Amino acid sequence: MRLPAPSATWFYCRRFGIYVGRKLRAALLTELADPVKASTLSVQTLGRAWEDADITVQEAFADRDAVDEALAALAREVRRTLISRSANAEKTAPYLLIVPDGIGWYTNAPVDEELSRFKQLRCLLYTSDAADE
């Protein structure tokens, strides 16, 4: 069995450690086999913890994307509502005040700007509602 590459996964390193530890034990070199076994178990524990942490990360990405999709759907509904006001609604207020750069400016925002852009949309909608009354 070959020494694992520096880029090897924890699972491959664990397999290597199990193999080396058993070979040492078979050669009656228990003073070397015991630390190899302990290190291998440590790699296994840390590797599993790393994989478990990835579950939380993937769930957070899914939650973020679900919220993003819901906000984008809401923004598209806002656009449809504004456009339905008249035949030339896209060329007049309140549409131009709320969506001057197109709805994509909100729905296609980079992740780090989404919150501020949707807050801006909310603020513009409330301001527009007050102006309409």
C-alpha positions as CSV (number, residue, x, y, z in Angstrom):
1,M,0.0,0.0,0.0
2,R,1.3,3.5,-0.9
3,L,1.7,6.4,1.4
4,P,-1.3,8.7,1.0
5,A,-0.8,11.9,-1.1
6,P,-1.0,15.2,0.8
7,S,-4.3,15.8,-0.9
8,A,-5.8,12.4,0.1
9,T,-9.2,12.3,1.8
10,W,-9.5,11.5,5.5
11,F,-11.2,8.3,4.5
12,Y,-8.2,7.1,2.5
13,C,-5.8,8.2,5.3
14,R,-7.9,6.2,7.7
15,R,-7.7,3.1,5.5
16,F,-3.9,3.5,5.3
17,G,-3.6,3.8,9.1
18,I,-5.7,0.7,9.7
19,Y,-3.5,-1.2,7.2
20,V,-0.2,0.0,8.7
21,G,-1.4,-0.6,12.3
22,R,-2.4,-4.2,11.5
23,K,0.9,-4.9,9.6
24,L,2.9,-3.6,12.7
25,R,0.8,-5.7,15.0
26,A,1.4,-8.8,12.8
27,A,5.1,-8.1,13.0
28,L,4.7,-7.9,16.8
29,L,5.7,-4.2,16.9
30,T,2.9,-3.2,19.3
31,E,4.9,-0.2,20.6
32,L,4.6,1.2,17.1
33,A,1.1,-0.2,16.3
34,D,-0.6,1.4,19.3
35,P,0.2,5.0,18.4
36,V,-0.7,4.3,14.7
37,K,-4.1,3.0,15.9
38,A,-4.7,6.0,18.1
39,S,-3.8,8.4,15.3
40,T,-6.0,6.5,12.9
41,L,-9.0,6.7,15.3
42,S,-8.3,10.4,15.7
43,V,-8.3,10.9,11.9
44,Q,-11.6,9.0,11.8
45,T,-13.2,11.0,14.5
46,L,-12.1,14.3,13.0
47,G,-13.1,13.2,9.5
48,R,-16.6,12.2,10.6
49,A,-17.0,15.5,12.5
50,W,-15.9,17.4,9.4
51,E,-18.5,15.5,7.3
52,D,-21.2,16.1,9.9
53,A,-20.4,19.8,9.9
54,D,-20.9,19.9,6.1
55,I,-24.5,18.8,6.7
56,T,-25.2,22.0,8.5
57,V,-23.5,24.0,5.8
58,Q,-25.5,22.4,3.0
59,E,-28.7,22.9,5.0
60,A,-27.9,26.6,5.5
61,F,-27.2,27.0,1.7
62,A,-30.6,25.3,1.0
63,D,-32.4,27.6,3.5
64,R,-30.7,30.7,2.0
65,D,-31.6,29.6,-1.6
66,A,-35.2,29.0,-0.6
67,V,-35.5,32.4,0.9
68,D,-33.8,33.9,-2.2
69,E,-36.3,32.2,-4.4
70,A,-39.3,33.3,-2.3
71,L,-38.0,36.9,-2.4
72,A,-37.5,36.8,-6.1
73,A,-41.0,35.4,-6.6
74,L,-42.4,38.2,-4.5
75,A,-40.4,40.8,-6.4
76,R,-41.8,39.4,-9.7
77,E,-45.3,39.7,-8.2
78,V,-44.6,43.3,-7.3
79,R,-43.5,44.0,-10.9
80,R,-46.6,42.3,-12.3
81,T,-48.8,44.4,-9.9
82,L,-47.1,47.6,-10.9
83,I,-47.3,46.8,-14.6
84,S,-50.9,45.9,-14.5
85,R,-51.8,49.5,-13.4
86,S,-51.8,50.8,-17.0
87,A,-50.6,50.2,-20.5
88,N,-47.5,52.4,-20.1
89,A,-46.9,51.7,-16.4
90,E,-43.3,50.7,-17.1
91,K,-42.6,54.3,-18.2
92,T,-44.2,56.1,-15.4
93,A,-44.3,56.4,-11.6
94,P,-44.5,54.5,-9.3
95,Y,-42.9,51.8,-11.5
96,L,-39.9,53.9,-12.4
97,L,-39.4,54.9,-8.8
98,I,-39.5,51.4,-7.5
99,V,-37.9,49.4,-10.4
100,P,-35.8,51.9,-12.3
101,D,-33.1,49.3,-13.2
102,G,-35.5,46.5,-13.9
103,I,-36.7,43.8,-11.5
104,G,-33.5,41.8,-12.2
105,W,-31.5,44.4,-10.1
106,Y,-33.3,42.9,-7.1
107,T,-33.7,39.3,-8.2
108,N,-30.2,38.8,-9.6
109,A,-28.3,40.6,-6.8
110,P,-25.1,39.0,-5.6
111,V,-25.6,37.1,-2.3
112,D,-23.8,39.7,-0.3
113,E,-26.1,42.5,-1.6
114,E,-29.4,40.7,-1.6
115,L,-30.5,41.8,1.9
116,S,-29.8,45.4,1.3
117,R,-31.5,45.4,-2.1
118,F,-34.6,43.8,-0.9
119,K,-34.7,46.1,2.1
120,Q,-34.5,49.0,-0.4
121,L,-37.4,47.5,-2.4
122,R,-39.5,47.2,0.8
123,C,-38.7,50.8,1.7
124,L,-39.6,52.0,-1.9
125,L,-42.8,50.1,-1.8
126,Y,-43.9,51.6,1.5
127,T,-42.9,55.0,0.4
128,S,-44.8,54.5,-2.9
129,D,-47.9,53.3,-0.9
130,A,-47.8,56.5,1.2
131,A,-47.5,58.7,-1.9
132,D,-50.5,56.9,-3.6
133,E,-52.8,57.6,-0.6
